[in-house]
């Protein structure tokens, strides 16, 4: 998958790296701003069990 993404990106290597960094920042922003808060409504924090 990553090789296919690398092949379809335009430009020289430095531009591909910049595009990938921007795409990563966009994905992380979408996750933090919308996806994780939406999922938080489905998770009951009091039901979490941690075993040591």
mmCIF entry with sequence, helices, sheets and N, C-alpha, C, O atoms, coordinates in Angstrom:
data_MODEL
# 
_entry.id   MODEL 
# 
_entity.id                         1 
_entity.type                       polymer 
_entity.pdbx_number_of_molecules   1 
# 
_entity_poly.entity_id                      1 
_entity_poly.type                           'polypeptide(L)' 
_entity_poly.nstd_linkage                   no 
_entity_poly.nstd_monomer                   no 
_entity_poly.pdbx_seq_one_letter_code       
;(UNK)(UNK)(UNK)(UNK)(UNK)(UNK)(UNK)(UNK)(UNK)(UNK)(UNK)(UNK)(UNK)(UNK)(UNK)(UNK)
(UNK)(UNK)(UNK)(UNK)(UNK)(UNK)(UNK)(UNK)(UNK)(UNK)(UNK)(UNK)(UNK)(UNK)(UNK)(UNK)
(UNK)(UNK)(UNK)(UNK)(UNK)(UNK)(UNK)(UNK)(UNK)(UNK)(UNK)(UNK)(UNK)(UNK)(UNK)(UNK)
(UNK)(UNK)(UNK)(UNK)
;
_entity_poly.pdbx_seq_one_letter_code_can   XXXXXXXXXXXXXXXXXXXXXXXXXXXXXXXXXXXXXXXXXXXXXXXXXXXX 
_entity_poly.pdbx_strand_id                 A 
# 
loop_
_entity_poly_seq.entity_id 
_entity_poly_seq.num 
_entity_poly_seq.mon_id 
_entity_poly_seq.hetero 
1 1  UNK n 
1 2  UNK n 
1 3  UNK n 
1 4  UNK n 
1 5  UNK n 
1 6  UNK n 
1 7  UNK n 
1 8  UNK n 
1 9  UNK n 
1 10 UNK n 
1 11 UNK n 
1 12 UNK n 
1 13 UNK n 
1 14 UNK n 
1 15 UNK n 
1 16 UNK n 
1 17 UNK n 
1 18 UNK n 
1 19 UNK n 
1 20 UNK n 
1 21 UNK n 
1 22 UNK n 
1 23 UNK n 
1 24 UNK n 
1 25 UNK n 
1 26 UNK n 
1 27 UNK n 
1 28 UNK n 
1 29 UNK n 
1 30 UNK n 
1 31 UNK n 
1 32 UNK n 
1 33 UNK n 
1 34 UNK n 
1 35 UNK n 
1 36 UNK n 
1 37 UNK n 
1 38 UNK n 
1 39 UNK n 
1 40 UNK n 
1 41 UNK n 
1 42 UNK n 
1 43 UNK n 
1 44 UNK n 
1 45 UNK n 
1 46 UNK n 
1 47 UNK n 
1 48 UNK n 
1 49 UNK n 
1 50 UNK n 
1 51 UNK n 
1 52 UNK n 
# 
_struct_asym.id          A 
_struct_asym.entity_id   1 
# 
loop_
_struct_conf.conf_type_id 
_struct_conf.id 
_struct_conf.pdbx_PDB_helix_id 
_struct_conf.beg_label_comp_id 
_struct_conf.beg_label_asym_id 
_struct_conf.beg_label_seq_id 
_struct_conf.pdbx_beg_PDB_ins_code 
_struct_conf.end_label_comp_id 
_struct_conf.end_label_asym_id 
_struct_conf.end_label_seq_id 
_struct_conf.pdbx_end_PDB_ins_code 
_struct_conf.beg_auth_comp_id 
_struct_conf.beg_auth_asym_id 
_struct_conf.beg_auth_seq_id 
_struct_conf.end_auth_comp_id 
_struct_conf.end_auth_asym_id 
_struct_conf.end_auth_seq_id 
_struct_conf.pdbx_PDB_helix_class 
_struct_conf.details 
_struct_conf.pdbx_PDB_helix_length 
HELX_P HELX_P1 AA1 UNK A 2  ? UNK A 8  ? UNK A 2  UNK A 8  1 ? 7  
HELX_P HELX_P2 AA2 UNK A 13 ? UNK A 30 ? UNK A 13 UNK A 30 1 ? 18 
HELX_P HELX_P3 AA3 UNK A 31 ? UNK A 35 ? UNK A 31 UNK A 35 3 ? 5  
HELX_P HELX_P4 AA4 UNK A 36 ? UNK A 40 ? UNK A 36 UNK A 40 1 ? 5  
HELX_P HELX_P5 AA5 UNK A 45 ? UNK A 47 ? UNK A 45 UNK A 47 5 ? 3  
# 
_struct_conf_type.id          HELX_P 
_struct_conf_type.criteria    ? 
_struct_conf_type.reference   ? 
# 
loop_
_atom_site.group_PDB 
_atom_site.id 
_atom_site.type_symbol 
_atom_site.label_atom_id 
_atom_site.label_alt_id 
_atom_site.label_comp_id 
_atom_site.label_asym_id 
_atom_site.label_entity_id 
_atom_site.label_seq_id 
_atom_site.pdbx_PDB_ins_code 
_atom_site.Cartn_x 
_atom_site.Cartn_y 
_atom_site.Cartn_z 
_atom_site.occupancy 
_atom_site.B_iso_or_equiv 
_atom_site.pdbx_formal_charge 
_atom_site.auth_seq_id 
_atom_site.auth_comp_id 
_atom_site.auth_asym_id 
_atom_site.auth_atom_id 
_atom_site.pdbx_PDB_model_num 
ATOM 1   N N  . UNK A 1 1  ? 0.819   -1.183 0.000  1.00 0.00 ? 1  UNK A N  1 
ATOM 2   C CA . UNK A 1 1  ? 0.000   0.000  0.000  1.00 0.00 ? 1  UNK A CA 1 
ATOM 3   C C  . UNK A 1 1  ? 0.868   1.253  0.000  1.00 0.00 ? 1  UNK A C  1 
ATOM 4   O O  . UNK A 1 1  ? 0.604   2.193  -0.750 1.00 0.00 ? 1  UNK A O  1 
ATOM 5   N N  . UNK A 1 2  ? 1.895   1.268  0.834  1.00 0.00 ? 2  UNK A N  1 
ATOM 6   C CA . UNK A 1 2  ? 2.739   2.451  0.910  1.00 0.00 ? 2  UNK A CA 1 
ATOM 7   C C  . UNK A 1 2  ? 3.528   2.643  -0.379 1.00 0.00 ? 2  UNK A C  1 
ATOM 8   O O  . UNK A 1 2  ? 3.745   3.777  -0.807 1.00 0.00 ? 2  UNK A O  1 
ATOM 9   N N  . UNK A 1 3  ? 3.956   1.554  -0.999 1.00 0.00 ? 3  UNK A N  1 
ATOM 10  C CA . UNK A 1 3  ? 4.682   1.655  -2.263 1.00 0.00 ? 3  UNK A CA 1 
ATOM 11  C C  . UNK A 1 3  ? 3.779   2.217  -3.352 1.00 0.00 ? 3  UNK A C  1 
ATOM 12  O O  . UNK A 1 3  ? 4.219   3.027  -4.167 1.00 0.00 ? 3  UNK A O  1 
ATOM 13  N N  . UNK A 1 4  ? 2.521   1.794  -3.370 1.00 0.00 ? 4  UNK A N  1 
ATOM 14  C CA . UNK A 1 4  ? 1.577   2.307  -4.364 1.00 0.00 ? 4  UNK A CA 1 
ATOM 15  C C  . UNK A 1 4  ? 1.338   3.793  -4.141 1.00 0.00 ? 4  UNK A C  1 
ATOM 16  O O  . UNK A 1 4  ? 1.278   4.561  -5.101 1.00 0.00 ? 4  UNK A O  1 
ATOM 17  N N  . UNK A 1 5  ? 1.202   4.207  -2.889 1.00 0.00 ? 5  UNK A N  1 
ATOM 18  C CA . UNK A 1 5  ? 1.027   5.629  -2.578 1.00 0.00 ? 5  UNK A CA 1 
ATOM 19  C C  . UNK A 1 5  ? 2.250   6.416  -3.013 1.00 0.00 ? 5  UNK A C  1 
ATOM 20  O O  . UNK A 1 5  ? 2.117   7.498  -3.584 1.00 0.00 ? 5  UNK A O  1 
ATOM 21  N N  . UNK A 1 6  ? 3.434   5.892  -2.753 1.00 0.00 ? 6  UNK A N  1 
ATOM 22  C CA . UNK A 1 6  ? 4.669   6.575  -3.130 1.00 0.00 ? 6  UNK A CA 1 
ATOM 23  C C  . UNK A 1 6  ? 4.761   6.730  -4.651 1.00 0.00 ? 6  UNK A C  1 
ATOM 24  O O  . UNK A 1 6  ? 5.219   7.763  -5.140 1.00 0.00 ? 6  UNK A O  1 
ATOM 25  N N  . UNK A 1 7  ? 4.330   5.708  -5.402 1.00 0.00 ? 7  UNK A N  1 
ATOM 26  C CA . UNK A 1 7  ? 4.411   5.767  -6.867 1.00 0.00 ? 7  UNK A CA 1 
ATOM 27  C C  . UNK A 1 7  ? 3.440   6.768  -7.465 1.00 0.00 ? 7  UNK A C  1 
ATOM 28  O O  . UNK A 1 7  ? 3.754   7.381  -8.485 1.00 0.00 ? 7  UNK A O  1 
ATOM 29  N N  . UNK A 1 8  ? 2.268   6.956  -6.863 1.00 0.00 ? 8  UNK A N  1 
ATOM 30  C CA . UNK A 1 8  ? 1.287   7.861  -7.485 1.00 0.00 ? 8  UNK A CA 1 
ATOM 31  C C  . UNK A 1 8  ? 1.503   9.326  -7.114 1.00 0.00 ? 8  UNK A C  1 
ATOM 32  O O  . UNK A 1 8  ? 0.899   10.209 -7.723 1.00 0.00 ? 8  UNK A O  1 
ATOM 33  N N  . UNK A 1 9  ? 2.356   9.596  -6.123 1.00 0.00 ? 9  UNK A N  1 
ATOM 34  C CA . UNK A 1 9  ? 2.626   10.980 -5.765 1.00 0.00 ? 9  UNK A CA 1 
ATOM 35  C C  . UNK A 1 9  ? 3.492   11.638 -6.833 1.00 0.00 ? 9  UNK A C  1 
ATOM 36  O O  . UNK A 1 9  ? 4.446   11.039 -7.328 1.00 0.00 ? 9  UNK A O  1 
ATOM 37  N N  . UNK A 1 10 ? 3.145   12.893 -7.188 1.00 0.00 ? 10 UNK A N  1 
ATOM 38  C CA . UNK A 1 10 ? 3.916   13.575 -8.234 1.00 0.00 ? 10 UNK A CA 1 
ATOM 39  C C  . UNK A 1 10 ? 5.178   14.235 -7.678 1.00 0.00 ? 10 UNK A C  1 
ATOM 40  O O  . UNK A 1 10 ? 5.292   14.473 -6.475 1.00 0.00 ? 10 UNK A O  1 
ATOM 41  N N  . UNK A 1 11 ? 6.107   14.522 -8.562 1.00 0.00 ? 11 UNK A N  1 
ATOM 42  C CA . UNK A 1 11 ? 7.255   15.334 -8.215 1.00 0.00 ? 11 UNK A CA 1 
ATOM 43  C C  . UNK A 1 11 ? 8.469   14.572 -7.728 1.00 0.00 ? 11 UNK A C  1 
ATOM 44  O O  . UNK A 1 11 ? 8.476   13.343 -7.656 1.00 0.00 ? 11 UNK A O  1 
ATOM 45  N N  . UNK A 1 12 ? 9.500   15.342 -7.395 1.00 0.00 ? 12 UNK A N  1 
ATOM 46  C CA . UNK A 1 12 ? 10.731  14.736 -6.875 1.00 0.00 ? 12 UNK A CA 1 
ATOM 47  C C  . UNK A 1 12 ? 10.546  14.253 -5.441 1.00 0.00 ? 12 UNK A C  1 
ATOM 48  O O  . UNK A 1 12 ? 9.494   14.455 -4.834 1.00 0.00 ? 12 UNK A O  1 
ATOM 49  N N  . UNK A 1 13 ? 11.581  13.617 -4.913 1.00 0.00 ? 13 UNK A N  1 
ATOM 50  C CA . UNK A 1 13 ? 11.490  12.991 -3.584 1.00 0.00 ? 13 UNK A CA 1 
ATOM 51  C C  . UNK A 1 13 ? 11.148  14.009 -2.499 1.00 0.00 ? 13 UNK A C  1 
ATOM 52  O O  . UNK A 1 13 ? 10.327  13.721 -1.628 1.00 0.00 ? 13 UNK A O  1 
ATOM 53  N N  . UNK A 1 14 ? 11.760  15.193 -2.532 1.00 0.00 ? 14 UNK A N  1 
ATOM 54  C CA . UNK A 1 14 ? 11.501  16.172 -1.476 1.00 0.00 ? 14 UNK A CA 1 
ATOM 55  C C  . UNK A 1 14 ? 10.036  16.610 -1.486 1.00 0.00 ? 14 UNK A C  1 
ATOM 56  O O  . UNK A 1 14 ? 9.454   16.840 -0.426 1.00 0.00 ? 14 UNK A O  1 
ATOM 57  N N  . UNK A 1 15 ? 9.437   16.726 -2.673 1.00 0.00 ? 15 UNK A N  1 
ATOM 58  C CA . UNK A 1 15 ? 8.030   17.116 -2.758 1.00 0.00 ? 15 UNK A CA 1 
ATOM 59  C C  . UNK A 1 15 ? 7.124   15.997 -2.278 1.00 0.00 ? 15 UNK A C  1 
ATOM 60  O O  . UNK A 1 15 ? 6.106   16.255 -1.636 1.00 0.00 ? 15 UNK A O  1 
ATOM 61  N N  . UNK A 1 16 ? 7.481   14.760 -2.581 1.00 0.00 ? 16 UNK A N  1 
ATOM 62  C CA . UNK A 1 16 ? 6.696   13.623 -2.107 1.00 0.00 ? 16 UNK A CA 1 
ATOM 63  C C  . UNK A 1 16 ? 6.702   13.554 -0.586 1.00 0.00 ? 16 UNK A C  1 
ATOM 64  O O  . UNK A 1 16 ? 5.682   13.254 0.033  1.00 0.00 ? 16 UNK A O  1 
ATOM 65  N N  . UNK A 1 17 ? 7.851   13.833 0.011  1.00 0.00 ? 17 UNK A N  1 
ATOM 66  C CA . UNK A 1 17 ? 7.950   13.823 1.472  1.00 0.00 ? 17 UNK A CA 1 
ATOM 67  C C  . UNK A 1 17 ? 7.085   14.923 2.072  1.00 0.00 ? 17 UNK A C  1 
ATOM 68  O O  . UNK A 1 17 ? 6.405   14.701 3.074  1.00 0.00 ? 17 UNK A O  1 
ATOM 69  N N  . UNK A 1 18 ? 7.107   16.103 1.470  1.00 0.00 ? 18 UNK A N  1 
ATOM 70  C CA . UNK A 1 18 ? 6.275   17.212 1.959  1.00 0.00 ? 18 UNK A CA 1 
ATOM 71  C C  . UNK A 1 18 ? 4.794   16.850 1.851  1.00 0.00 ? 18 UNK A C  1 
ATOM 72  O O  . UNK A 1 18 ? 4.027   17.102 2.780  1.00 0.00 ? 18 UNK A O  1 
ATOM 73  N N  . UNK A 1 19 ? 4.394   16.268 0.737  1.00 0.00 ? 19 UNK A N  1 
ATOM 74  C CA . UNK A 1 19 ? 2.993   15.878 0.557  1.00 0.00 ? 19 UNK A CA 1 
ATOM 75  C C  . UNK A 1 19 ? 2.590   14.835 1.591  1.00 0.00 ? 19 UNK A C  1 
ATOM 76  O O  . UNK A 1 19 ? 1.501   14.920 2.157  1.00 0.00 ? 19 UNK A O  1 
ATOM 77  N N  . UNK A 1 20 ? 3.445   13.859 1.845  1.00 0.00 ? 20 UNK A N  1 
ATOM 78  C CA . UNK A 1 20 ? 3.134   12.829 2.842  1.00 0.00 ? 20 UNK A CA 1 
ATOM 79  C C  . UNK A 1 20 ? 3.028   13.408 4.244  1.00 0.00 ? 20 UNK A C  1 
ATOM 80  O O  . UNK A 1 20 ? 2.166   12.991 5.018  1.00 0.00 ? 20 UNK A O  1 
ATOM 81  N N  . UNK A 1 21 ? 3.885   14.358 4.585  1.00 0.00 ? 21 UNK A N  1 
ATOM 82  C CA . UNK A 1 21 ? 3.812   14.990 5.902  1.00 0.00 ? 21 UNK A CA 1 
ATOM 83  C C  . UNK A 1 21 ? 2.513   15.780 6.045  1.00 0.00 ? 21 UNK A C  1 
ATOM 84  O O  . UNK A 1 21 ? 1.875   15.740 7.097  1.00 0.00 ? 21 UNK A O  1 
ATOM 85  N N  . UNK A 1 22 ? 2.125   16.490 5.002  1.00 0.00 ? 22 UNK A N  1 
ATOM 86  C CA . UNK A 1 22 ? 0.866   17.239 5.037  1.00 0.00 ? 22 UNK A CA 1 
ATOM 87  C C  . UNK A 1 22 ? -0.321  16.286 5.141  1.00 0.00 ? 22 UNK A C  1 
ATOM 88  O O  . UNK A 1 22 ? -1.248  16.536 5.912  1.00 0.00 ? 22 UNK A O  1 
ATOM 89  N N  . UNK A 1 23 ? -0.304  15.204 4.379  1.00 0.00 ? 23 UNK A N  1 
ATOM 90  C CA . UNK A 1 23 ? -1.390  14.217 4.461  1.00 0.00 ? 23 UNK A CA 1 
ATOM 91  C C  . UNK A 1 23 ? -1.479  13.596 5.851  1.00 0.00 ? 23 UNK A C  1 
ATOM 92  O O  . UNK A 1 23 ? -2.575  13.408 6.378  1.00 0.00 ? 23 UNK A O  1 
ATOM 93  N N  . UNK A 1 24 ? -0.348  13.282 6.438  1.00 0.00 ? 24 UNK A N  1 
ATOM 94  C CA . UNK A 1 24 ? -0.327  12.731 7.793  1.00 0.00 ? 24 UNK A CA 1 
ATOM 95  C C  . UNK A 1 24 ? -0.899  13.725 8.798  1.00 0.00 ? 24 UNK A C  1 
ATOM 96  O O  . UNK A 1 24 ? -1.658  13.341 9.688  1.00 0.00 ? 24 UNK A O  1 
ATOM 97  N N  . UNK A 1 25 ? -0.540  14.997 8.661  1.00 0.00 ? 25 UNK A N  1 
ATOM 98  C CA . UNK A 1 25 ? -1.058  16.027 9.559  1.00 0.00 ? 25 UNK A CA 1 
ATOM 99  C C  . UNK A 1 25 ? -2.574  16.168 9.407  1.00 0.00 ? 25 UNK A C  1 
ATOM 100 O O  . UNK A 1 25 ? -3.283  16.345 10.398 1.00 0.00 ? 25 UNK A O  1 
ATOM 101 N N  . UNK A 1 26 ? -3.065  16.091 8.191  1.00 0.00 ? 26 UNK A N  1 
ATOM 102 C CA . UNK A 1 26 ? -4.511  16.189 7.957  1.00 0.00 ? 26 UNK A CA 1 
ATOM 103 C C  . UNK A 1 26 ? -5.239  14.998 8.569  1.00 0.00 ? 26 UNK A C  1 
ATOM 104 O O  . UNK A 1 26 ? -6.276  15.168 9.212  1.00 0.00 ? 26 UNK A O  1 
ATOM 105 N N  . UNK A 1 27 ? -4.711  13.810 8.377  1.00 0.00 ? 27 UNK A N  1 
ATOM 106 C CA . UNK A 1 27 ? -5.345  12.603 8.935  1.00 0.00 ? 27 UNK A CA 1 
ATOM 107 C C  . UNK A 1 27 ? -5.365  12.674 10.463 1.00 0.00 ? 27 UNK A C  1 
ATOM 108 O O  . UNK A 1 27 ? -6.392  12.391 11.080 1.00 0.00 ? 27 UNK A O  1 
ATOM 109 N N  . UNK A 1 28 ? -4.253  13.043 11.071 1.00 0.00 ? 28 UNK A N  1 
ATOM 110 C CA . UNK A 1 28 ? -4.210  13.146 12.530 1.00 0.00 ? 28 UNK A CA 1 
ATOM 111 C C  . UNK A 1 28 ? -5.161  14.222 13.051 1.00 0.00 ? 28 UNK A C  1 
ATOM 112 O O  . UNK A 1 28 ? -5.802  14.034 14.085 1.00 0.00 ? 28 UNK A O  1 
ATOM 113 N N  . UNK A 1 29 ? -5.255  15.343 12.344 1.00 0.00 ? 29 UNK A N  1 
ATOM 114 C CA . UNK A 1 29 ? -6.176  16.406 12.753 1.00 0.00 ? 29 UNK A CA 1 
ATOM 115 C C  . UNK A 1 29 ? -7.621  15.938 12.692 1.00 0.00 ? 29 UNK A C  1 
ATOM 116 O O  . UNK A 1 29 ? -8.397  16.204 13.609 1.00 0.00 ? 29 UNK A O  1 
ATOM 117 N N  . UNK A 1 30 ? -7.988  15.245 11.627 1.00 0.00 ? 30 UNK A N  1 
ATOM 118 C CA . UNK A 1 30 ? -9.355  14.737 11.501 1.00 0.00 ? 30 UNK A CA 1 
ATOM 119 C C  . UNK A 1 30 ? -9.651  13.732 12.609 1.00 0.00 ? 30 UNK A C  1 
ATOM 120 O O  . UNK A 1 30 ? -10.741 13.743 13.181 1.00 0.00 ? 30 UNK A O  1 
ATOM 121 N N  . UNK A 1 31 ? -8.692  12.868 12.915 1.00 0.00 ? 31 UNK A N  1 
ATOM 122 C CA . UNK A 1 31 ? -8.902  11.900 13.986 1.00 0.00 ? 31 UNK A CA 1 
ATOM 123 C C  . UNK A 1 31 ? -9.117  12.589 15.333 1.00 0.00 ? 31 UNK A C  1 
ATOM 124 O O  . UNK A 1 31 ? -10.045 12.246 16.065 1.00 0.00 ? 31 UNK A O  1 
ATOM 125 N N  . UNK A 1 32 ? -8.269  13.550 15.656 1.00 0.00 ? 32 UNK A N  1 
ATOM 126 C CA . UNK A 1 32 ? -8.335  14.201 16.964 1.00 0.00 ? 32 UNK A CA 1 
ATOM 127 C C  . UNK A 1 32 ? -9.546  15.119 17.074 1.00 0.00 ? 32 UNK A C  1 
ATOM 128 O O  . UNK A 1 32 ? -10.160 15.197 18.138 1.00 0.00 ? 32 UNK A O  1 
ATOM 129 N N  . UNK A 1 33 ? -9.902  15.814 16.001 1.00 0.00 ? 33 UNK A N  1 
ATOM 130 C CA . UNK A 1 33 ? -10.984 16.795 16.071 1.00 0.00 ? 33 UNK A CA 1 
ATOM 131 C C  . UNK A 1 33 ? -12.378 16.169 15.982 1.00 0.00 ? 33 UNK A C  1 
ATOM 132 O O  . UNK A 1 33 ? -13.309 16.645 16.633 1.00 0.00 ? 33 UNK A O  1 
ATOM 133 N N  . UNK A 1 34 ? -12.533 15.102 15.178 1.00 0.00 ? 34 UNK A N  1 
ATOM 134 C CA . UNK A 1 34 ? -13.878 14.587 14.944 1.00 0.00 ? 34 UNK A CA 1 
ATOM 135 C C  . UNK A 1 34 ? -14.055 13.114 15.294 1.00 0.00 ? 34 UNK A C  1 
ATOM 136 O O  . UNK A 1 34 ? -15.045 12.765 15.936 1.00 0.00 ? 34 UNK A O  1 
ATOM 137 N N  . UNK A 1 35 ? -13.151 12.253 14.905 1.00 0.00 ? 35 UNK A N  1 
ATOM 138 C CA . UNK A 1 35 ? -13.354 10.816 15.066 1.00 0.00 ? 35 UNK A CA 1 
ATOM 139 C C  . UNK A 1 35 ? -13.244 10.385 16.528 1.00 0.00 ? 35 UNK A C  1 
ATOM 140 O O  . UNK A 1 35 ? -14.131 9.697  17.034 1.00 0.00 ? 35 UNK A O  1 
ATOM 141 N N  . UNK A 1 36 ? -12.161 10.784 17.217 1.00 0.00 ? 36 UNK A N  1 
ATOM 142 C CA . UNK A 1 36 ? -11.993 10.376 18.616 1.00 0.00 ? 36 UNK A CA 1 
ATOM 143 C C  . UNK A 1 36 ? -13.093 10.934 19.527 1.00 0.00 ? 36 UNK A C  1 
ATOM 144 O O  . UNK A 1 36 ? -13.586 10.195 20.378 1.00 0.00 ? 36 UNK A O  1 
ATOM 145 N N  . UNK A 1 37 ? -13.500 12.199 19.391 1.00 0.00 ? 37 UNK A N  1 
ATOM 146 C CA . UNK A 1 37 ? -14.626 12.656 20.224 1.00 0.00 ? 37 UNK A CA 1 
ATOM 147 C C  . UNK A 1 37 ? -15.928 11.905 19.920 1.00 0.00 ? 37 UNK A C  1 
ATOM 148 O O  . UNK A 1 37 ? -16.710 11.638 20.831 1.00 0.00 ? 37 UNK A O  1 
ATOM 149 N N  . UNK A 1 38 ? -16.163 11.566 18.665 1.00 0.00 ? 38 UNK A N  1 
ATOM 150 C CA . UNK A 1 38 ? -17.367 10.813 18.305 1.00 0.00 ? 38 UNK A CA 1 
ATOM 151 C C  . UNK A 1 38 ? -17.319 9.424  18.938 1.00 0.00 ? 38 UNK A C  1 
ATOM 152 O O  . UNK A 1 38 ? -18.328 8.952  19.461 1.00 0.00 ? 38 UNK A O  1 
ATOM 153 N N  . UNK A 1 39 ? -16.154 8.759  18.897 1.00 0.00 ? 39 UNK A N  1 
ATOM 154 C CA . UNK A 1 39 ? -16.026 7.435  19.492 1.00 0.00 ? 39 UNK A CA 1 
ATOM 155 C C  . UNK A 1 39 ? -16.135 7.468  21.011 1.00 0.00 ? 39 UNK A C  1 
ATOM 156 O O  . UNK A 1 39 ? -16.562 6.488  21.622 1.00 0.00 ? 39 UNK A O  1 
ATOM 157 N N  . UNK A 1 40 ? -15.758 8.569  21.617 1.00 0.00 ? 40 UNK A N  1 
ATOM 158 C CA . UNK A 1 40 ? -15.803 8.696  23.070 1.00 0.00 ? 40 UNK A CA 1 
ATOM 159 C C  . UNK A 1 40 ? -17.228 8.522  23.605 1.00 0.00 ? 40 UNK A C  1 
ATOM 160 O O  . UNK A 1 40 ? -17.416 8.080  24.738 1.00 0.00 ? 40 UNK A O  1 
ATOM 161 N N  . UNK A 1 41 ? -18.219 8.865  22.799 1.00 0.00 ? 41 UNK A N  1 
ATOM 162 C CA . UNK A 1 41 ? -19.603 8.687  23.206 1.00 0.00 ? 41 UNK A CA 1 
ATOM 163 C C  . UNK A 1 41 ? -20.008 7.226  23.333 1.00 0.00 ? 41 UNK A C  1 
ATOM 164 O O  . UNK A 1 41 ? -20.969 6.915  24.036 1.00 0.00 ? 41 UNK A O  1 
ATOM 165 N N  . UNK A 1 42 ? -19.296 6.328  22.667 1.00 0.00 ? 42 UNK A N  1 
ATOM 166 C CA . UNK A 1 42 ? -19.623 4.912  22.686 1.00 0.00 ? 42 UNK A CA 1 
ATOM 167 C C  . UNK A 1 42 ? -18.839 4.124  23.731 1.00 0.00 ? 42 UNK A C  1 
ATOM 168 O O  . UNK A 1 42 ? -19.150 2.961  23.989 1.00 0.00 ? 42 UNK A O  1 
ATOM 169 N N  . UNK A 1 43 ? -17.834 4.740  24.329 1.00 0.00 ? 43 UNK A N  1 
ATOM 170 C CA . UNK A 1 43 ? -16.972 4.045  25.280 1.00 0.00 ? 43 UNK A CA 1 
ATOM 171 C C  . UNK A 1 43 ? -17.336 4.461  26.691 1.00 0.00 ? 43 UNK A C  1 
ATOM 172 O O  . UNK A 1 43 ? -17.308 5.645  27.028 1.00 0.00 ? 43 UNK A O  1 
ATOM 173 N N  . UNK A 1 44 ? -17.675 3.488  27.510 1.00 0.00 ? 44 UNK A N  1 
ATOM 174 C CA . UNK A 1 44 ? -17.983 3.768  28.901 1.00 0.00 ? 44 UNK A CA 1 
ATOM 175 C C  . UNK A 1 44 ? -16.684 3.642  29.712 1.00 0.00 ? 44 UNK A C  1 
ATOM 176 O O  . UNK A 1 44 ? -16.177 2.538  29.911 1.00 0.00 ? 44 UNK A O  1 
ATOM 177 N N  . UNK A 1 45 ? -16.164 4.756  30.166 1.00 0.00 ? 45 UNK A N  1 
ATOM 178 C CA . UNK A 1 45 ? -14.859 4.780  30.831 1.00 0.00 ? 45 UNK A CA 1 
ATOM 179 C C  . UNK A 1 45 ? -14.897 4.004  32.140 1.00 0.00 ? 45 UNK A C  1 
ATOM 180 O O  . UNK A 1 45 ? -13.877 3.441  32.539 1.00 0.00 ? 45 UNK A O  1 
ATOM 181 N N  . UNK A 1 46 ? -16.023 3.954  32.813 1.00 0.00 ? 46 UNK A N  1 
ATOM 182 C CA . UNK A 1 46 ? -16.091 3.256  34.092 1.00 0.00 ? 46 UNK A CA 1 
ATOM 183 C C  . UNK A 1 46 ? -16.020 1.735  33.933 1.00 0.00 ? 46 UNK A C  1 
ATOM 184 O O  . UNK A 1 46 ? -15.807 1.032  34.921 1.00 0.00 ? 46 UNK A O  1 
ATOM 185 N N  . UNK A 1 47 ? -16.191 1.211  32.720 1.00 0.00 ? 47 UNK A N  1 
ATOM 186 C CA . UNK A 1 47 ? -16.133 -0.230 32.488 1.00 0.00 ? 47 UNK A CA 1 
ATOM 187 C C  . UNK A 1 47 ? -14.716 -0.727 32.128 1.00 0.00 ? 47 UNK A C  1 
ATOM 188 O O  . UNK A 1 47 ? -14.526 -1.913 31.858 1.00 0.00 ? 47 UNK A O  1 
ATOM 189 N N  . UNK A 1 48 ? -13.757 0.156  32.125 1.00 0.00 ? 48 UNK A N  1 
ATOM 190 C CA . UNK A 1 48 ? -12.394 -0.218 31.735 1.00 0.00 ? 48 UNK A CA 1 
ATOM 191 C C  . UNK A 1 48 ? -11.703 -0.922 32.901 1.00 0.00 ? 48 UNK A C  1 
ATOM 192 O O  . UNK A 1 48 ? -11.743 -0.447 34.036 1.00 0.00 ? 48 UNK A O  1 
ATOM 193 N N  . UNK A 1 49 ? -11.076 -2.048 32.611 1.00 0.00 ? 49 UNK A N  1 
ATOM 194 C CA . UNK A 1 49 ? -10.351 -2.804 33.628 1.00 0.00 ? 49 UNK A CA 1 
ATOM 195 C C  . UNK A 1 49 ? -8.878  -2.899 33.204 1.00 0.00 ? 49 UNK A C  1 
ATOM 196 O O  . UNK A 1 49 ? -8.563  -3.283 32.078 1.00 0.00 ? 49 UNK A O  1 
ATOM 197 N N  . UNK A 1 50 ? -8.002  -2.544 34.121 1.00 0.00 ? 50 UNK A N  1 
ATOM 198 C CA . UNK A 1 50 ? -6.569  -2.622 33.861 1.00 0.00 ? 50 UNK A CA 1 
ATOM 199 C C  . UNK A 1 50 ? -5.970  -3.628 34.835 1.00 0.00 ? 50 UNK A C  1 
ATOM 200 O O  . UNK A 1 50 ? -6.097  -3.484 36.051 1.00 0.00 ? 50 UNK A O  1 
ATOM 201 N N  . UNK A 1 51 ? -5.318  -4.645 34.288 1.00 0.00 ? 51 UNK A N  1 
ATOM 202 C CA . UNK A 1 51 ? -4.693  -5.663 35.128 1.00 0.00 ? 51 UNK A CA 1 
ATOM 203 C C  . UNK A 1 51 ? -3.180  -5.486 35.077 1.00 0.00 ? 51 UNK A C  1 
ATOM 204 O O  . UNK A 1 51 ? -2.594  -5.308 34.009 1.00 0.00 ? 51 UNK A O  1 
ATOM 205 N N  . UNK A 1 52 ? -2.573  -5.538 36.229 1.00 0.00 ? 52 UNK A N  1 
ATOM 206 C CA . UNK A 1 52 ? -1.115  -5.383 36.274 1.00 0.00 ? 52 UNK A CA 1 
ATOM 207 C C  . UNK A 1 52 ? -0.442  -6.718 36.363 1.00 0.00 ? 52 UNK A C  1 
ATOM 208 O O  . UNK A 1 52 ? 0.786   -6.788 36.410 1.00 0.00 ? 52 UNK A O  1 
# 
